[in-house]
Amino acid sequence: MSLKATNKTDVNTYELEIEVSAEEFEDALQKAYLKAKSKISVPGFRKGKAPRKVIEKEYGENCFYEDAVNLLYPEHASAAIDEAKLELVAQPEIDVTSISKENGVVFKVKCTTKPEVTVKDYKGIEAEKNVREITDEDIDSEIAKVREKGTRIIDIDDRAAQMGDDVVIDFEGFKDDVAFEGGKAEGFTLSLGSGQFIPGFEEQIAGHSIGEEFDINVTFPEDYHVEDLKGAPVVFKIKLHEIKAKELPELDDDFVKDTSEFNTVDELKADIKKRLEESAERTAQNSFEGEVFDKVIENMEAVVPEVMYERRVNEMIQDLSQRLAPQGISLDMYLQFTNQTLESVQKAYREQAEKQVKLRLALEKIAELENVEVSDEEAEEEIKKMSETYGMDVDRIKELVSMDDIKRDIAVSKAADIVKDSAVAKSK
């Protein structure tokens, strides 16, 4: 193989001209013949027994050319790309320009390469970090959730229904004294205050007691989905059968002991406050880092090949498909359930994919500028973590992922740390 020429034809695009000698081509032709001969029939010979010259005479001298080029191409193209020191981001395209037994093969390989990247001012980036203060109301809200888990539902028979109660009712709706379709139910459970029914319905049940039969007057909204009922005044005849109320447990030390690892209300509140503060800190830090990395992207310059964005979008869709698989849902089923198309999902992922690709390119460049090094020991440790995370054998992971790729990922992570550690947090 001889790399005759390396030509830059456009931004991130190169064309390699590769020459394969007649001897190498002849060797590939013979291999192609040996691989295909068992399937070839020639009059006068048993299937698979015809000599190569006879087959070429019968089917044409070039009958093995395509298979021979397919055998030659991967190895020679890879060697030429390495020799030209190109880093590709897409599968190269091949174009055979000349081919003969006497002169061998000349083909051109079109390569799309990783873009040249410049990034500046990536250290000392200023961004806002605002940690939300945890209030007594926040703690009370979490306490309410704890109490809610211990809620008991009790039957009420000594008072009228109140907002917040659950009631069991029969109802039938009438418009101009005529019952309308879909306006009737028996034994229906309704939470008063849930907003499940049209405005005014639930509020008019409050104040009535078990056994009462009464009318409710309401008006359907102008944008109601049934044409005949849009903006229409109607009457619902109601019979109230049951009233149920939620009874929250008393917040005391006994309740805390029964429902948590703590002994007192104060201990529980202190733990809740600590967890809320840690969560607020994580939220603020994530937002801060997101703003920092957005500025890294702003400070990066590169002409990114479209294929890199497309590949990342496809990877994101593949990730989605893999997350759905354990639930027994295929990607096609998901698209039907969510009333989407593959194109709409691709479009939705596009902006995020662009940011991820640009940030990755920027961090790779920063790792280069900072002379970030990754040892074999660090790579081996990362493989062990992947083994534990995915439940796969270490050797199997090494078969699937190259050590160079793992080292590159670690270098990017180190570059991200350099950016984050030097960033300056400001707060309003």
C-alpha positions as CSV (number, residue, x, y, z in Angstrom):
1,M,0.0,0.0,0.0
2,S,1.2,3.5,-0.8
3,L,-0.4,6.7,0.4
4,K,0.0,8.8,-2.8
5,A,-1.6,12.1,-1.6
6,T,-3.4,13.7,1.3
7,N,-5.6,16.6,0.3
8,K,-7.7,18.9,2.5
9,T,-10.8,19.5,0.4
10,D,-12.9,21.4,3.0
11,V,-13.2,22.2,6.7
12,N,-12.8,18.9,8.5
13,T,-12.7,17.0,5.2
14,Y,-9.7,15.2,3.7
15,E,-9.3,13.1,0.6
16,L,-6.6,10.3,0.7
17,E,-5.4,8.7,-2.5
18,I,-4.2,5.2,-1.9
19,E,-2.4,2.9,-4.3
20,V,-2.4,-0.9,-4.1
21,S,0.2,-2.8,-6.1
22,A,-0.6,-5.3,-8.8
23,E,0.9,-8.1,-6.5
24,E,-1.3,-7.1,-3.6
25,F,-4.3,-6.9,-5.8
26,E,-3.6,-10.4,-7.3
27,D,-3.3,-11.8,-3.8
28,A,-6.7,-10.3,-2.9
29,L,-8.3,-11.7,-6.1
30,Q,-7.1,-15.2,-5.2
31,K,-8.5,-14.8,-1.7
32,A,-11.8,-13.6,-3.2
33,Y,-11.9,-16.6,-5.5
34,L,-11.2,-19.1,-2.8
35,K,-13.9,-17.5,-0.6
36,A,-16.6,-17.6,-3.4
37,K,-15.8,-20.6,-5.5
38,S,-17.9,-23.1,-3.5
39,K,-21.0,-21.1,-4.6
40,I,-20.2,-20.8,-8.3
41,S,-21.4,-23.2,-11.0
42,V,-19.7,-23.5,-14.4
43,P,-20.9,-25.9,-17.1
44,G,-18.6,-29.0,-17.3
45,F,-17.4,-28.7,-13.6
46,R,-18.9,-29.8,-10.4
47,K,-20.1,-26.9,-8.2
48,G,-17.2,-25.3,-6.4
49,K,-14.6,-27.1,-8.5
50,A,-14.1,-24.7,-11.4
51,P,-10.6,-23.1,-11.7
52,R,-10.4,-19.4,-11.3
53,K,-9.4,-18.7,-14.9
54,V,-12.4,-20.7,-16.1
55,I,-14.7,-18.7,-13.9
56,E,-13.2,-15.4,-15.1
57,K,-13.6,-16.5,-18.7
58,E,-17.2,-17.5,-18.1
59,Y,-18.3,-14.5,-16.0
60,G,-15.8,-11.8,-17.0
61,E,-12.2,-11.0,-15.9
62,N,-13.5,-8.5,-13.3
63,C,-16.0,-10.9,-11.6
64,F,-13.8,-10.9,-8.4
65,Y,-12.8,-7.3,-8.5
66,E,-15.5,-6.0,-6.0
67,D,-14.9,-8.7,-3.5
68,A,-11.1,-8.2,-3.8
69,V,-11.4,-4.4,-3.2
70,N,-13.7,-5.1,-0.2
71,L,-10.9,-7.3,1.2
72,L,-8.2,-4.7,0.5
73,Y,-10.0,-1.6,1.6
74,P,-10.3,-1.9,5.5
75,E,-6.7,-2.7,6.1
76,H,-5.2,-0.2,3.6
77,A,-7.6,2.6,4.4
78,S,-6.9,2.2,8.1
79,A,-3.1,2.2,7.5
80,A,-3.4,5.3,5.3
81,I,-5.5,7.2,7.8
82,D,-2.9,6.4,10.5
83,E,-0.1,7.5,8.3
84,A,-1.9,10.8,7.5
85,K,-2.5,11.2,11.3
86,L,-6.2,11.9,10.9
87,E,-8.8,11.4,13.6
88,L,-12.1,10.5,12.0
89,V,-15.6,11.2,13.4
90,A,-17.5,9.2,10.7
91,Q,-17.0,6.2,8.5
92,P,-14.9,7.1,5.5
93,E,-16.3,6.9,1.9
94,I,-14.4,5.0,-0.8
95,D,-14.2,5.7,-4.5
96,V,-12.2,3.4,-6.8
97,T,-10.6,5.5,-9.5
98,S,-8.7,2.9,-11.4
99,I,-8.4,-0.9,-11.2
100,S,-6.6,-3.5,-13.3
101,K,-4.6,-6.7,-12.8
102,E,-1.6,-5.0,-14.5
103,N,-1.5,-1.8,-12.4
104,G,-3.3,-2.7,-9.2
105,V,-5.9,-0.4,-7.6
106,V,-6.1,3.3,-6.9
107,F,-8.9,4.5,-4.7
108,K,-9.8,7.7,-2.9
109,V,-11.0,7.8,0.6
110,K,-13.1,10.8,1.8
111,C,-12.6,11.4,5.5
112,T,-14.5,13.6,8.0
113,T,-12.2,14.5,10.8
114,K,-12.5,15.9,14.3
115,P,-12.6,19.7,14.2
116,E,-9.8,21.9,15.3
117,V,-10.7,23.5,18.6
118,T,-9.7,26.6,20.4
119,V,-10.9,27.5,23.9
120,K,-9.9,30.5,26.0
121,D,-10.6,31.8,29.4
122,Y,-11.7,28.5,30.9
123,K,-10.1,29.2,34.3
124,G,-11.6,31.5,36.8
125,I,-15.1,31.5,35.2
126,E,-17.6,33.5,37.3
127,A,-21.1,32.1,37.8
128,E,-23.9,32.5,40.2
129,K,-24.4,30.0,43.0
130,N,-27.5,30.6,45.1
131,V,-28.2,28.1,47.8
132,R,-31.9,28.3,48.8
133,E,-32.3,29.0,52.5
134,I,-34.3,26.3,54.3
135,T,-37.3,27.7,56.2
136,D,-39.5,26.4,59.0
137,E,-42.2,26.1,56.3
138,D,-40.0,23.8,54.3
139,I,-39.5,21.6,57.4
140,D,-43.2,21.6,58.2
141,S,-44.0,20.6,54.7
142,E,-41.7,17.5,55.0
143,I,-43.2,16.7,58.4
144,A,-46.7,16.9,56.8
145,K,-45.6,14.3,54.2
146,V,-44.4,12.0,57.1
147,R,-47.7,12.4,58.8
148,E,-49.6,11.8,55.6
149,K,-48.1,8.3,55.3
150,G,-49.7,7.5,58.7
151,T,-53.1,8.9,57.7
152,R,-56.2,6.9,58.6
153,I,-59.5,7.1,56.8
154,I,-62.4,7.3,59.2
155,D,-66.2,7.3,58.5
156,I,-68.0,10.5,59.5
157,D,-71.6,10.3,60.6
158,D,-71.9,13.2,63.1
159,R,-71.4,16.2,60.9
160,A,-71.9,17.6,57.4
161,A,-69.3,17.1,54.6
162,Q,-66.4,19.6,54.5
163,M,-63.9,20.5,51.9
164,G,-61.1,18.0,52.1
165,D,-63.4,15.1,52.9
166,D,-64.1,12.1,50.6
167,V,-67.7,11.6,49.8
168,V,-69.6,8.8,48.1
169,I,-72.5,10.1,46.0
170,D,-75.0,9.3,43.3
171,F,-75.5,12.0,40.7
172,E,-77.3,12.7,37.5
173,G,-77.0,15.9,35.4
174,F,-79.9,17.6,33.5
175,K,-79.9,20.3,30.9
176,D,-83.3,22.0,30.4
177,D,-84.8,19.2,32.4
178,V,-83.4,16.5,30.1
179,A,-80.6,14.1,31.3
180,F,-77.5,14.4,29.2
181,E,-75.1,11.7,28.2
182,G,-72.2,11.0,30.6
183,G,-73.7,12.9,33.4
184,K,-74.8,10.0,35.6
185,A,-73.0,7.8,38.2
186,E,-73.8,5.8,41.3
187,G,-71.5,5.1,44.2
188,F,-69.0,7.6,43.0
189,T,-66.1,8.6,45.3
190,L,-65.1,12.3,45.1
191,S,-62.5,14.2,47.1
192,L,-63.9,17.6,47.8
193,G,-61.4,20.2,46.8
194,S,-59.6,18.0,44.3
195,G,-61.0,20.0,41.3
196,Q,-62.0,16.8,39.6
197,F,-65.4,18.2,38.7
198,I,-66.4,21.5,37.0
199,P,-66.1,24.7,39.2
200,G,-68.8,25.0,41.9
201,F,-69.7,21.3,42.0
202,E,-67.6,20.1,44.9
203,E,-68.1,23.3,46.9
204,Q,-71.9,22.8,46.9
205,I,-71.7,19.3,48.3
206,A,-69.9,20.7,51.4
207,G,-72.5,21.4,54.1
208,H,-74.7,18.4,53.3
209,S,-75.1,15.3,55.5
210,I,-75.4,11.6,54.9
211,G,-78.8,10.6,53.4
212,E,-79.6,14.0,52.0
213,E,-80.8,14.4,48.4
214,F,-80.3,17.9,46.9
215,D,-79.7,19.8,43.6
216,I,-76.5,21.5,42.5
217,N,-76.6,24.3,39.9
218,V,-73.4,24.8,37.9
219,T,-72.4,26.1,34.5
220,F,-70.1,24.2,32.2
221,P,-66.9,26.1,31.0
222,E,-67.0,27.8,27.6
223,D,-64.1,25.5,26.5
224,Y,-65.7,22.3,27.6
225,H,-65.0,19.4,25.3
226,V,-68.7,18.5,24.7
227,E,-70.1,20.9,22.2
228,D,-73.7,20.8,23.5
229,L,-72.6,21.6,27.1
230,K,-70.2,24.5,26.4
231,G,-71.2,27.4,28.7
232,A,-74.5,25.6,29.5
233,P,-76.2,25.9,32.9
234,V,-77.2,22.5,34.3
235,V,-78.6,20.9,37.4
236,F,-77.2,17.8,39.1
237,K,-79.4,15.8,41.4
238,I,-77.2,14.4,44.2
239,K,-77.7,11.8,46.9
240,L,-75.0,11.7,49.6
241,H,-74.2,8.2,50.9
242,E,-71.0,8.4,52.8
243,I,-68.5,10.9,54.3
244,K,-65.0,9.9,55.0
245,A,-62.2,12.1,56.5
246,K,-58.5,11.8,56.8
247,E,-57.2,11.5,60.3
248,L,-53.6,12.6,60.7
249,P,-51.5,11.0,63.5
250,E,-50.5,13.4,66.3
251,L,-47.0,14.7,65.9
252,D,-45.3,13.6,69.1
253,D,-42.3,11.6,70.2
254,D,-44.2,8.3,70.2
255,F,-45.2,8.9,66.6
256,V,-41.5,9.7,65.7
257,K,-40.3,6.5,67.4
258,D,-42.8,4.4,65.5
259,T,-42.2,5.8,62.1
260,S,-38.4,6.7,62.1
261,E,-35.0,6.0,63.5
262,F,-35.3,9.0,65.8
263,N,-36.6,9.3,69.3
264,T,-37.9,12.9,69.4
265,V,-39.7,15.4,67.2
266,D,-36.7,17.7,67.5
267,E,-34.3,15.0,66.2
268,L,-36.6,14.3,63.3
269,K,-36.8,18.0,62.4
270,A,-33.0,18.4,62.7
271,D,-32.5,15.5,60.3
272,I,-35.1,16.8,57.8
273,K,-33.4,20.3,57.9
274,K,-30.0,18.7,57.3
275,R,-31.2,16.7,54.3
276,L,-33.0,19.7,52.8
277,E,-29.9,21.8,53.2
278,E,-27.8,19.1,51.5
279,S,-30.3,18.9,48.7
280,A,-30.3,22.7,48.3
281,E,-26.5,22.7,48.1
282,R,-26.5,20.0,45.5
283,T,-29.1,21.8,43.4
284,A,-27.2,25.1,43.6
285,Q,-23.9,23.4,42.8
286,N,-25.4,21.6,39.8
287,S,-26.8,24.9,38.5
288,F,-23.5,26.6,39.1
289,E,-21.5,24.0,37.3
290,G,-24.1,24.1,34.4
291,E,-23.6,27.8,34.0
292,V,-19.8,27.4,34.2
293,F,-19.8,24.8,31.4
294,D,-22.2,26.9,29.3
295,K,-19.6,29.7,29.5
296,V,-16.9,27.1,28.5
297,I,-18.9,26.4,25.4
298,E,-19.3,30.1,24.7
299,N,-15.5,30.5,24.9
300,M,-14.9,27.6,22.5
301,E,-14.4,28.0,18.7
302,A,-14.8,25.1,16.3
303,V,-16.6,24.2,13.1
304,V,-18.3,21.0,14.2
305,P,-19.2,18.4,11.6
306,E,-22.9,17.8,11.4
307,V,-22.3,14.0,11.7
308,M,-21.1,14.5,15.2
309,Y,-24.4,16.0,16.3
310,E,-26.4,13.3,14.4
311,R,-24.3,10.5,16.0
312,R,-24.9,11.9,19.5
313,V,-28.7,12.2,18.9
314,N,-28.7,8.6,17.8
315,E,-26.8,7.6,20.9
316,M,-29.3,9.4,23.1
317,I,-32.2,7.6,21.3
318,Q,-30.3,4.3,21.8
319,D,-30.0,5.0,25.5
320,L,-33.7,5.7,25.7
321,S,-34.4,2.4,24.0
322,Q,-32.2,0.5,26.4
323,R,-34.0,2.2,29.4
324,L,-37.4,1.2,28.0
325,A,-36.4,-2.4,27.3
326,P,-36.5,-3.7,30.9
327,Q,-40.1,-2.5,31.1
328,G,-41.0,-4.5,28.0
329,I,-41.5,-1.4,25.9
330,S,-40.0,-1.0,22.5
331,L,-39.0,2.3,21.0
332,D,-41.9,2.0,18.5
333,M,-44.4,1.4,21.3
334,Y,-43.0,4.4,23.2
335,L,-43.5,6.6,20.2
336,Q,-47.1,5.4,19.9
337,F,-47.9,5.9,23.6
338,T,-46.4,9.4,23.6
339,N,-47.9,10.4,20.2
340,Q,-44.4,11.2,18.8
341,T,-42.4,10.3,15.7
342,L,-38.7,9.3,15.5
343,E,-38.1,12.7,13.8
344,S,-39.8,14.6,16.6
345,V,-37.7,12.9,19.2
346,Q,-34.5,13.5,17.2
347,K,-35.5,17.2,17.0
348,A,-36.2,17.3,20.8
349,Y,-32.8,15.9,21.6
350,R,-30.9,18.1,19.1
351,E,-30.1,21.1,21.3
352,Q,-28.9,18.9,24.2
353,A,-26.8,16.8,21.8
354,E,-25.1,20.0,20.4
355,K,-24.2,21.2,23.9
356,Q,-22.8,17.8,24.9
357,V,-20.7,17.5,21.7
358,K,-19.3,21.0,22.1
359,L,-18.5,20.6,25.8
360,R,-16.8,17.3,25.1
361,L,-14.6,18.9,22.4
362,A,-13.8,21.9,24.7
363,L,-12.8,19.6,27.6
364,E,-10.7,17.4,25.3
365,K,-8.9,20.6,24.2
366,I,-8.5,21.7,27.8
367,A,-7.0,18.4,28.8
368,E,-4.5,18.8,26.0
369,L,-3.6,22.4,27.0
370,E,-3.2,21.3,30.6
371,N,-1.1,18.3,29.7
372,V,-3.5,16.0,31.6
373,E,-2.0,12.5,32.0
374,V,-3.9,9.3,32.8
375,S,-2.0,6.3,34.1
376,D,-2.7,2.7,33.3
377,E,-3.5,2.2,37.0
378,E,-6.2,4.9,36.8
379,A,-7.7,3.2,33.7
380,E,-7.7,-0.2,35.4
381,E,-9.5,1.3,38.4
382,E,-12.1,2.8,36.1
383,I,-12.7,-0.6,34.5
384,K,-13.2,-2.1,37.9
385,K,-15.8,0.5,38.7
386,M,-17.6,-0.2,35.4
387,S,-17.5,-3.9,36.1
388,E,-19.2,-3.4,39.5
389,T,-21.7,-0.9,38.0
390,Y,-22.8,-3.1,35.1
391,G,-22.2,-6.5,36.6
392,M,-19.8,-7.5,33.8
393,D,-16.5,-9.3,33.8
394,V,-13.4,-7.0,33.6
395,D,-12.1,-8.9,30.6
396,R,-15.4,-8.5,28.8
397,I,-15.4,-4.8,29.4
398,K,-11.9,-4.6,27.9
399,E,-13.1,-6.4,24.8
400,L,-15.9,-3.8,24.4
401,V,-14.1,-0.6,25.3
402,S,-10.5,0.2,24.4
403,M,-8.1,1.4,27.0
404,D,-7.5,4.5,24.9
405,D,-11.1,5.4,25.1
406,I,-11.2,4.9,28.8
407,K,-8.1,7.1,29.3
408,R,-9.7,9.8,27.1
409,D,-12.8,9.8,29.2
410,I,-10.8,10.1,32.4
411,A,-8.8,12.9,30.9
412,V,-12.0,14.8,30.0
413,S,-13.3,14.3,33.6
414,K,-10.0,15.7,34.9
415,A,-10.3,18.7,32.6
416,A,-13.8,19.3,33.9
417,D,-12.5,19.3,37.5
418,I,-9.9,21.8,36.5
419,V,-12.6,24.1,35.2
420,K,-14.9,23.6,38.2
421,D,-12.2,23.9,40.8
422,S,-11.0,27.2,39.4
423,A,-14.5,28.7,38.9
424,V,-15.6,31.5,41.1
425,A,-19.1,31.3,42.7
426,K,-21.1,34.5,43.1
427,S,-24.4,34.8,44.9
428,K,-27.2,37.4,44.7
